[in-house]
Amino acid sequence: MSATATYTVTGMTCGHCVQAVTDEISAIDGVESVDVQLESGLVTVVSAEPLASPVVAAAVDEAGYALAT
C-alpha cells in the first residue's frame, strides 16, 4: 500500500530547481514518484511507506531549497 504526502518547497524559480528537488527526493528509499509544481511550490510524493518529514527536509535541503513550515 502506497503513502502519499504533499509538501511545500520554497525558493524554486525554474525548471532546474524542479529537477534538483525531484532528483533528491527520488533518491530516498521507497519513493515511487515525485511531482513538483513550480508555480505553487507543491511537491507530491508517493512512497511505499510514509516518509519521515526530516528525511524529506534533508533531501530538499541537499537540493538547495527548504520546506515551508
Biopython code that builds the backbone (N, CA, C, O; Angstrom):
import numpy as np
from Bio.PDB.StructureBuilder import StructureBuilder

atoms = [
    (1, "MET", "N", (0.847, -1.191, 0.000)),
    (1, "MET", "CA", (0.000, 0.000, 0.000)),
    (1, "MET", "C", (0.887, 1.248, 0.000)),
    (1, "MET", "O", (1.821, 1.352, 0.795)),
    (2, "SER", "N", (0.595, 2.171, -0.878)),
    (2, "SER", "CA", (1.400, 3.385, -1.005)),
    (2, "SER", "C", (0.927, 4.478, -0.063)),
    (2, "SER", "O", (-0.228, 4.511, 0.360)),
    (3, "ALA", "N", (1.853, 5.369, 0.249)),
    (3, "ALA", "CA", (1.546, 6.548, 1.054)),
    (3, "ALA", "C", (1.793, 7.778, 0.193)),
    (3, "ALA", "O", (2.779, 7.835, -0.541)),
    (4, "THR", "N", (0.905, 8.760, 0.279)),
    (4, "THR", "CA", (1.058, 10.000, -0.476)),
    (4, "THR", "C", (1.133, 11.155, 0.506)),
    (4, "THR", "O", (0.332, 11.254, 1.435)),
    (5, "ALA", "N", (2.116, 12.033, 0.284)),
    (5, "ALA", "CA", (2.268, 13.214, 1.137)),
    (5, "ALA", "C", (2.559, 14.414, 0.253)),
    (5, "ALA", "O", (3.189, 14.286, -0.797)),
    (6, "THR", "N", (2.095, 15.583, 0.685)),
    (6, "THR", "CA", (2.332, 16.816, -0.055)),
    (6, "THR", "C", (3.094, 17.790, 0.835)),
    (6, "THR", "O", (2.772, 17.973, 2.009)),
    (7, "TYR", "N", (4.102, 18.403, 0.250)),
    (7, "TYR", "CA", (4.953, 19.370, 0.951)),
    (7, "TYR", "C", (4.990, 20.645, 0.132)),
    (7, "TYR", "O", (4.671, 20.631, -1.056)),
    (8, "THR", "N", (5.377, 21.752, 0.760)),
    (8, "THR", "CA", (5.601, 22.996, 0.041)),
    (8, "THR", "C", (7.081, 23.335, 0.140)),
    (8, "THR", "O", (7.648, 23.413, 1.230)),
    (9, "VAL", "N", (7.696, 23.537, -1.029)),
    (9, "VAL", "CA", (9.113, 23.865, -1.101)),
    (9, "VAL", "C", (9.240, 25.336, -1.487)),
    (9, "VAL", "O", (8.572, 25.802, -2.410)),
    (10, "THR", "N", (10.095, 26.057, -0.781)),
    (10, "THR", "CA", (10.302, 27.476, -1.064)),
    (10, "THR", "C", (11.616, 27.683, -1.813)),
    (10, "THR", "O", (12.568, 26.919, -1.654)),
    (11, "GLY", "N", (11.646, 28.726, -2.626)),
    (11, "GLY", "CA", (12.879, 29.128, -3.291)),
    (11, "GLY", "C", (13.052, 28.644, -4.718)),
    (11, "GLY", "O", (14.021, 29.025, -5.374)),
    (12, "MET", "N", (12.147, 27.817, -5.222)),
    (12, "MET", "CA", (12.283, 27.321, -6.592)),
    (12, "MET", "C", (11.846, 28.400, -7.580)),
    (12, "MET", "O", (10.813, 29.043, -7.392)),
    (13, "THR", "N", (12.653, 28.595, -8.650)),
    (13, "THR", "CA", (12.346, 29.639, -9.626)),
    (13, "THR", "C", (12.364, 29.163, -11.073)),
    (13, "THR", "O", (11.975, 29.911, -11.970)),
    (14, "CYS", "N", (12.815, 27.916, -11.319)),
    (14, "CYS", "CA", (12.963, 27.483, -12.712)),
    (14, "CYS", "C", (12.894, 25.954, -12.825)),
    (14, "CYS", "O", (12.785, 25.244, -11.826)),
    (15, "GLY", "N", (12.958, 25.481, -14.050)),
    (15, "GLY", "CA", (12.917, 24.050, -14.301)),
    (15, "GLY", "C", (14.078, 23.301, -13.683)),
    (15, "GLY", "O", (13.925, 22.152, -13.268)),
    (16, "HIS", "N", (15.249, 23.941, -13.614)),
    (16, "HIS", "CA", (16.395, 23.295, -12.969)),
    (16, "HIS", "C", (16.117, 23.048, -11.496)),
    (16, "HIS", "O", (16.495, 22.011, -10.951)),
    (17, "CYS", "N", (15.457, 23.999, -10.857)),
    (17, "CYS", "CA", (15.079, 23.848, -9.445)),
    (17, "CYS", "C", (14.176, 22.626, -9.272)),
    (17, "CYS", "O", (14.375, 21.806, -8.375)),
    (18, "VAL", "N", (13.183, 22.527, -10.152)),
    (18, "VAL", "CA", (12.248, 21.406, -10.096)),
    (18, "VAL", "C", (12.997, 20.094, -10.243)),
    (18, "VAL", "O", (12.737, 19.146, -9.502)),
    (19, "GLN", "N", (13.930, 20.026, -11.196)),
    (19, "GLN", "CA", (14.675, 18.791, -11.434)),
    (19, "GLN", "C", (15.554, 18.439, -10.240)),
    (19, "GLN", "O", (15.651, 17.269, -9.867)),
    (20, "ALA", "N", (16.196, 19.439, -9.638)),
    (20, "ALA", "CA", (17.059, 19.192, -8.482)),
    (20, "ALA", "C", (16.262, 18.613, -7.313)),
    (20, "ALA", "O", (16.693, 17.653, -6.675)),
    (21, "VAL", "N", (15.100, 19.202, -7.038)),
    (21, "VAL", "CA", (14.247, 18.711, -5.944)),
    (21, "VAL", "C", (13.738, 17.309, -6.269)),
    (21, "VAL", "O", (13.747, 16.426, -5.411)),
    (22, "THR", "N", (13.297, 17.109, -7.503)),
    (22, "THR", "CA", (12.808, 15.789, -7.926)),
    (22, "THR", "C", (13.884, 14.731, -7.760)),
    (22, "THR", "O", (13.622, 13.652, -7.229)),
    (23, "ASP", "N", (15.097, 15.036, -8.211)),
    (23, "ASP", "CA", (16.196, 14.067, -8.135)),
    (23, "ASP", "C", (16.527, 13.690, -6.694)),
    (23, "ASP", "O", (16.704, 12.511, -6.385)),
    (24, "GLU", "N", (16.611, 14.685, -5.812)),
    (24, "GLU", "CA", (16.985, 14.414, -4.414)),
    (24, "GLU", "C", (15.900, 13.621, -3.688)),
    (24, "GLU", "O", (16.211, 12.680, -2.957)),
    (25, "ILE", "N", (14.643, 13.985, -3.877)),
    (25, "ILE", "CA", (13.570, 13.246, -3.204)),
    (25, "ILE", "C", (13.438, 11.846, -3.784)),
    (25, "ILE", "O", (13.175, 10.892, -3.052)),
    (26, "SER", "N", (13.618, 11.716, -5.094)),
    (26, "SER", "CA", (13.527, 10.402, -5.737)),
    (26, "SER", "C", (14.575, 9.428, -5.209)),
    (26, "SER", "O", (14.378, 8.213, -5.248)),
    (27, "ALA", "N", (15.682, 9.962, -4.717)),
    (27, "ALA", "CA", (16.771, 9.121, -4.214)),
    (27, "ALA", "C", (16.476, 8.516, -2.834)),
    (27, "ALA", "O", (17.204, 7.632, -2.384)),
    (28, "ILE", "N", (15.421, 8.981, -2.162)),
    (28, "ILE", "CA", (15.054, 8.434, -0.857)),
    (28, "ILE", "C", (14.511, 7.022, -1.053)),
    (28, "ILE", "O", (13.690, 6.784, -1.939)),
    (29, "ASP", "N", (14.971, 6.091, -0.225)),
    (29, "ASP", "CA", (14.497, 4.708, -0.312)),
    (29, "ASP", "C", (12.980, 4.644, -0.185)),
    (29, "ASP", "O", (12.398, 5.248, 0.716)),
    (30, "GLY", "N", (12.351, 3.913, -1.088)),
    (30, "GLY", "CA", (10.919, 3.697, -1.021)),
    (30, "GLY", "C", (10.079, 4.682, -1.812)),
    (30, "GLY", "O", (8.873, 4.485, -1.961)),
    (31, "VAL", "N", (10.705, 5.756, -2.331)),
    (31, "VAL", "CA", (9.937, 6.736, -3.104)),
    (31, "VAL", "C", (9.595, 6.148, -4.461)),
    (31, "VAL", "O", (10.459, 5.649, -5.181)),
    (32, "GLU", "N", (8.302, 6.219, -4.794)),
    (32, "GLU", "CA", (7.815, 5.669, -6.056)),
    (32, "GLU", "C", (7.637, 6.745, -7.119)),
    (32, "GLU", "O", (7.890, 6.494, -8.297)),
    (33, "SER", "N", (7.203, 7.943, -6.720)),
    (33, "SER", "CA", (7.059, 9.041, -7.671)),
    (33, "SER", "C", (7.112, 10.380, -6.949)),
    (33, "SER", "O", (6.798, 10.491, -5.764)),
    (34, "VAL", "N", (7.525, 11.399, -7.713)),
    (34, "VAL", "CA", (7.611, 12.767, -7.195)),
    (34, "VAL", "C", (7.022, 13.689, -8.254)),
    (34, "VAL", "O", (7.399, 13.621, -9.424)),
    (35, "ASP", "N", (6.093, 14.553, -7.839)),
    (35, "ASP", "CA", (5.508, 15.536, -8.749)),
    (35, "ASP", "C", (5.727, 16.913, -8.146)),
    (35, "ASP", "O", (5.196, 17.220, -7.078)),
    (36, "VAL", "N", (6.514, 17.747, -8.835)),
    (36, "VAL", "CA", (6.840, 19.088, -8.347)),
    (36, "VAL", "C", (6.143, 20.120, -9.225)),
    (36, "VAL", "O", (6.289, 20.111, -10.447)),
    (37, "GLN", "N", (5.384, 21.011, -8.588)),
    (37, "GLN", "CA", (4.712, 22.103, -9.288)),
    (37, "GLN", "C", (5.471, 23.401, -9.005)),
    (37, "GLN", "O", (5.428, 23.921, -7.891)),
    (38, "LEU", "N", (6.156, 23.913, -10.011)),
    (38, "LEU", "CA", (6.996, 25.109, -9.838)),
    (38, "LEU", "C", (6.201, 26.315, -9.344)),
    (38, "LEU", "O", (6.628, 26.995, -8.411)),
    (39, "GLU", "N", (5.062, 26.583, -9.952)),
    (39, "GLU", "CA", (4.310, 27.798, -9.642)),
    (39, "GLU", "C", (3.850, 27.859, -8.184)),
    (39, "GLU", "O", (3.934, 28.908, -7.545)),
    (40, "SER", "N", (3.370, 26.744, -7.669)),
    (40, "SER", "CA", (2.837, 26.719, -6.306)),
    (40, "SER", "C", (3.865, 26.262, -5.273)),
    (40, "SER", "O", (3.708, 26.520, -4.080)),
    (41, "GLY", "N", (4.917, 25.583, -5.733)),
    (41, "GLY", "CA", (5.898, 25.020, -4.813)),
    (41, "GLY", "C", (5.455, 23.711, -4.198)),
    (41, "GLY", "O", (6.149, 23.156, -3.346)),
    (42, "LEU", "N", (4.295, 23.208, -4.624)),
    (42, "LEU", "CA", (3.788, 21.961, -4.049)),
    (42, "LEU", "C", (4.527, 20.756, -4.613)),
    (42, "LEU", "O", (4.752, 20.652, -5.819)),
    (43, "VAL", "N", (4.893, 19.861, -3.727)),
    (43, "VAL", "CA", (5.583, 18.629, -4.098)),
    (43, "VAL", "C", (4.775, 17.466, -3.544)),
    (43, "VAL", "O", (4.570, 17.366, -2.334)),
    (44, "THR", "N", (4.320, 16.593, -4.421)),
    (44, "THR", "CA", (3.569, 15.411, -4.016)),
    (44, "THR", "C", (4.474, 14.199, -4.166)),
    (44, "THR", "O", (5.036, 13.952, -5.233)),
    (45, "VAL", "N", (4.604, 13.446, -3.079)),
    (45, "VAL", "CA", (5.490, 12.290, -3.055)),
    (45, "VAL", "C", (4.668, 11.039, -2.756)),
    (45, "VAL", "O", (3.918, 10.992, -1.781)),
    (46, "VAL", "N", (4.820, 10.039, -3.603)),
    (46, "VAL", "CA", (4.203, 8.736, -3.369)),
    (46, "VAL", "C", (5.332, 7.783, -3.005)),
    (46, "VAL", "O", (6.325, 7.673, -3.724)),
    (47, "SER", "N", (5.166, 7.094, -1.876)),
    (47, "SER", "CA", (6.203, 6.181, -1.396)),
    (47, "SER", "C", (5.577, 4.887, -0.892)),
    (47, "SER", "O", (4.382, 4.828, -0.603)),
    (48, "ALA", "N", (6.401, 3.863, -0.793)),
    (48, "ALA", "CA", (5.931, 2.558, -0.340)),
    (48, "ALA", "C", (5.417, 2.637, 1.095)),
    (48, "ALA", "O", (4.426, 1.994, 1.441)),
    (49, "GLU", "N", (6.084, 3.413, 1.914)),
    (49, "GLU", "CA", (5.727, 3.615, 3.322)),
    (49, "GLU", "C", (5.740, 5.119, 3.597)),
    (49, "GLU", "O", (6.408, 5.859, 2.873)),
    (50, "PRO", "N", (5.027, 5.592, 4.616)),
    (50, "PRO", "CA", (5.104, 7.023, 4.961)),
    (50, "PRO", "C", (6.546, 7.441, 5.229)),
    (50, "PRO", "O", (7.305, 6.703, 5.857)),
    (51, "LEU", "N", (6.916, 8.616, 4.756)),
    (51, "LEU", "CA", (8.267, 9.138, 4.954)),
    (51, "LEU", "C", (8.300, 10.077, 6.154)),
    (51, "LEU", "O", (7.346, 10.810, 6.413)),
    (52, "ALA", "N", (9.404, 10.043, 6.872)),
    (52, "ALA", "CA", (9.589, 10.984, 7.979)),
    (52, "ALA", "C", (9.899, 12.362, 7.395)),
    (52, "ALA", "O", (10.743, 12.486, 6.508)),
    (53, "SER", "N", (9.224, 13.386, 7.887)),
    (53, "SER", "CA", (9.433, 14.747, 7.376)),
    (53, "SER", "C", (10.895, 15.182, 7.404)),
    (53, "SER", "O", (11.338, 15.829, 6.455)),
    (54, "PRO", "N", (11.680, 14.855, 8.459)),
    (54, "PRO", "CA", (13.093, 15.259, 8.447)),
    (54, "PRO", "C", (13.889, 14.648, 7.289)),
    (54, "PRO", "O", (14.846, 15.252, 6.805)),
    (55, "VAL", "N", (13.497, 13.467, 6.852)),
    (55, "VAL", "CA", (14.181, 12.834, 5.719)),
    (55, "VAL", "C", (13.899, 13.616, 4.444)),
    (55, "VAL", "O", (14.806, 13.869, 3.651)),
    (56, "VAL", "N", (12.651, 13.997, 4.251)),
    (56, "VAL", "CA", (12.277, 14.787, 3.076)),
    (56, "VAL", "C", (12.930, 16.166, 3.153)),
    (56, "VAL", "O", (13.448, 16.663, 2.153)),
    (57, "ALA", "N", (12.910, 16.781, 4.323)),
    (57, "ALA", "CA", (13.520, 18.104, 4.506)),
    (57, "ALA", "C", (15.007, 18.064, 4.181)),
    (57, "ALA", "O", (15.530, 18.997, 3.572)),
    (58, "ALA", "N", (15.695, 16.996, 4.577)),
    (58, "ALA", "CA", (17.130, 16.863, 4.298)),
    (58, "ALA", "C", (17.384, 16.744, 2.799)),
    (58, "ALA", "O", (18.348, 17.315, 2.288)),
    (59, "ALA", "N", (16.532, 16.012, 2.093)),
    (59, "ALA", "CA", (16.680, 15.870, 0.640)),
    (59, "ALA", "C", (16.453, 17.211, -0.051)),
    (59, "ALA", "O", (17.201, 17.573, -0.960)),
    (60, "VAL", "N", (15.435, 17.946, 0.369)),
    (60, "VAL", "CA", (15.145, 19.257, -0.214)),
    (60, "VAL", "C", (16.294, 20.218, 0.076)),
    (60, "VAL", "O", (16.685, 21.003, -0.787)),
    (61, "ASP", "N", (16.830, 20.154, 1.287)),
    (61, "ASP", "CA", (17.968, 20.987, 1.668)),
    (61, "ASP", "C", (19.188, 20.655, 0.805)),
    (61, "ASP", "O", (19.917, 21.554, 0.386)),
    (62, "GLU", "N", (19.404, 19.388, 0.544)),
    (62, "GLU", "CA", (20.524, 18.956, -0.296)),
    (62, "GLU", "C", (20.393, 19.533, -1.712)),
    (62, "GLU", "O", (21.396, 19.806, -2.371)),
    (63, "ALA", "N", (19.158, 19.714, -2.168)),
    (63, "ALA", "CA", (18.912, 20.294, -3.487)),
    (63, "ALA", "C", (19.097, 21.823, -3.465)),
    (63, "ALA", "O", (19.159, 22.458, -4.518)),
    (64, "GLY", "N", (19.183, 22.405, -2.268)),
    (64, "GLY", "CA", (19.403, 23.836, -2.153)),
    (64, "GLY", "C", (18.171, 24.648, -1.832)),
    (64, "GLY", "O", (18.162, 25.867, -2.007)),
    (65, "TYR", "N", (17.118, 23.975, -1.359)),
    (65, "TYR", "CA", (15.858, 24.652, -1.087)),
    (65, "TYR", "C", (15.382, 24.283, 0.318)),
    (65, "TYR", "O", (16.103, 23.606, 1.051)),
    (66, "ALA", "N", (14.197, 24.709, 0.698)),
    (66, "ALA", "CA", (13.703, 24.441, 2.045)),
    (66, "ALA", "C", (12.223, 24.106, 2.006)),
    (66, "ALA", "O", (11.479, 24.590, 1.153)),
    (67, "LEU", "N", (11.811, 23.265, 2.952)),
    (67, "LEU", "CA", (10.388, 23.008, 3.130)),
    (67, "LEU", "C", (9.787, 24.192, 3.881)),
    (67, "LEU", "O", (10.385, 24.708, 4.826)),
    (68, "ALA", "N", (8.609, 24.613, 3.457)),
    (68, "ALA", "CA", (7.889, 25.657, 4.189)),
    (68, "ALA", "C", (7.400, 25.059, 5.497)),
    (68, "ALA", "O", (7.004, 23.894, 5.544)),
    (69, "THR", "N", (7.428, 25.853, 6.556)),
    (69, "THR", "CA", (6.983, 25.341, 7.863)),
    (69, "THR", "C", (5.670, 25.954, 8.263)),
    (69, "THR", "O", (5.142, 25.643, 9.330)),
]
sb = StructureBuilder()
sb.init_structure("model")
sb.init_model(0)
sb.init_chain("A")
sb.init_seg("    ")
for serial, (resi, resn, name, xyz) in enumerate(atoms, 1):
    if name == "N":
        sb.init_residue(resn, " ", resi, " ")
    sb.init_atom(name, np.array(xyz, "f"), 0.0, 1.0, " ", f" {name:<3s}", serial, name[0])
structure = sb.get_structure()
